Structures are given as structure tokens and as C-alpha cells.
Amino acid sequence: MVDKKKDTTELDVFINIIDKAYQGSSFQYGKETFRLAPTLVRPADFHRKPCNAKTSYEHLLNALDPAFKTLATSEVYRADTGWIAKGVNGYKGYKIRQITVGEEAFLLPNISKQPTVGIDTSGYHSNTDTIIIICSIPDPDGAYLWLEKHLKLPKDLQNNEFHWSKLKHKYKRVLLDNFELVLAVCCDCLLAIKSNILFAHKGKMGDVFANLVEGCFSGFENVPNQAEFRANLKQRFFRAVNRVEVHCDDDFTPLAPDKVVRLLVQTLAKHGSDYFESYTPLFATLYSHESKSIQIADIIAGMIKTVLESKETTLLNPLPFDARKLYRQSKQLPKAYFWVVGEYL
């Protein structure tokens, strides 16, 4: 039987290592201070055998008490009451997230107090299709830190912000080579819409934007397996944006960003022709250089636009668009894609 006092102490060490390693901070363990470089922690790190350490983080792992490692072999993974489960649920005011990329699992601190949503576009200033990104960001501070410290992305010196268009090719390549990891660290779900409608639209821009969103979820009510799937997916995105601070760049002229946010939440709240689930849009009145969420969405929009244009293998799932929604505004039907961490439904 595990001693509760000891279990609490070891759990503190577990949570602190995840936090300090991710942020690249110093960590005191025993009589030693380990100056850690920004590192993604794996669950197996806490009970792996000593290795020929090359980094400060590996020196720390080697220095962990053998009793700690023995306890970690069972307590890290125990369902409901294990260290990961306790960290995900919240422990002494701290939370962690677990992400899976391929067959690799990683543990991240949840630095932000609240999730956000970022809306941005890529390709808006050229006469081509525009990619519109609606991205749910569970930890904007943590995602921003990862781009800044782990990937060492440079910022636009003029405005001190991340811009995909301002990145050199080598940095774009790093992002694209780590496409799945970038999505998993930065998002828990996203919707991407590829369309030229922002240039070629006819009619009110508000109606056009609402139809762009609604067309991703409607029109397949009589298709086997699609009706329930689309309804559940729409509800997933509604939960992500409702009563959550939404950051939106000014890319939808003449539609103001706050109007974009209201239309997005309202459209996702709609059921059938006249019933709306209770909804509350929350618009963040920040410019892009003030908003980490807009900058994160900008990077993701640039990545997705590049991947779709180059036809590289992508983890994005196609979402056939409802042709009825915009047939009067554009001859070219939008293409939609989604990504959701874990199970779709």
C-alpha cells in the first residue's frame, strides 16, 4: 500500500518536472540544481533506466531516487487515481495535458487559466483561395512558449509577433516537418475552410460568413452515418467557442471582428431552422501583436495552406461542403477540413 504522504511528495516532483522541463527553467532536486533546456516530457521518462546523459534533463532523470522510479512504474499510468490522471484533473492549482503524436505520448503543463479560440486567414492579400482557420487553443500561453522556446521561431521585428509570411524557409520547414506535433501542442480542435468567397462574394458578408460555417455541418442529413456525425461534430465546435474568449484578426472587411465572432457562435448554436441553443459570444478586443491566440492561429493557417497547396500528406480530415449554402455567391464550392484531438465524436 502506497504511503499517502510519500505519494503526495512524489506527485509534487512529477508535476514540477513536467512544468520546469517544458518552460526550460532551473529545477532543484536533492542538493543539485538542474538548468533545464525546454523539453517535452514523456511518461516513460520517470521510470526509465539511467543512460549516458548528454543533457541536463537526462542528468536529472539519472538522479531520480530509485524508490521514486519504482513508484512511478505503476503510479504514472494508473487509471483515475494515477499521477497523470490527477495532474489532468488538477492538483494543488496546477494542471497538465497529455497529448499523443503517432505512438508517442507527451506531458505538458497547462499554463493558461482559460482556453481561447483563434480565428485567422492565410492568403487573404493575394488573389487566390483563402484559408480560414477557427482554432480551439486549450493553453495559449503554453502553445506560444513552445513556438518561442522549443522551436525557436523568430518574430517579426517591427511588431514583435509571429507571422507565417515573415518566417524564413527553414523555420517553415521545421513547422511542416512537425505538423502533427504542432497541432497537438497548440490545438484540441480546428476547422479549416478553403474558399475564394472573400473576394468573389455577392451579397452581405455576414450571410456569406455564416453560410461558410453552416455549410461544413449541414446538407448530409440523409447520408448514412453523416447526420449524427455532423451534428456531434458541430456540437464539439460549439462547446469550444461558446463562452470562450475568441480572438479574431481584422481579415473579413467589411465585417468587423466582433461581428465575425458573434456570427460564428450563433451559427454553431443553431439547430434546425429556428431553434438556437443558449449561447454567449466573448470577443477579445486585441490586435494581432497583442494576442497570442491570433499569432498561433496565423502560424497554423500558414501551415495548413502550404500543406494543402503542396498536396503533402496531411492529418486533416475532409469535410464535404453543403453545396446549397453558397451556390449563388460563388461558382467554386468551398472545401472544408477538420482536426480533433482524440476521437471525433
Number of C-alpha atoms within 10 A of each C-alpha: 3 8 7 9 9 12 16 13 11 19 22 15 17 19 21 16 24 20 25 21 23 23 22 18 16 15 19 15 14 9 5 10 12 18 17 21 18 19 19 18 20 15 20 15 15 20 21 14 11 14 10 8 12 8 13 16 23 16 16 20 20 19 13 16 12 12 10 19 20 13 16 24 15 13 20 22 15 14 12 11 13 15 25 24 20 20 26 18 15 14 16 8 8 17 21 20 19 19 17 15 16 8 5 10 14 18 21 26 25 23 19 14 13 13 20 25 29 28 28 28 27 26 17 17 10 9 11 15 20 23 25 26 25 27 33 27 27 23 24 28 18 20 25 18 19 21 19 14 16 17 15 11 19 17 15 15 9 7 11 11 19 25 21 23 14 14 16 11 11 9 16 19 13 13 21 20 11 13 18 16 18 22 23 21 24 24 26 19 22 24 21 29 24 23 20 20 22 20 15 13 15 14 10 11 17 17 13 18 21 19 19 25 23 19 22 27 24 21 18 19 14 8 9 9 10 15 15 14 16 19 17 15 17 23 17 16 21 21 16 23 27 22 15 20 20 32 29 29 23 17 18 18 9 10 14 14 21 19 14 24 23 18 19 25 25 20 21 24 22 18 13 8 6 6 9 13 12 9 18 14 20 19 19 19 15 15 14 21 16 13 18 22 32 29 25 28 32 26 22 29 25 22 20 24 22 16 16 14 9 9 9 11 8 12 13 18 13 14 17 17 23 21 16 12 22 22 12 11 15 17 12 14 19 24 18 24 19 20 19 21 14 11 5 12 13
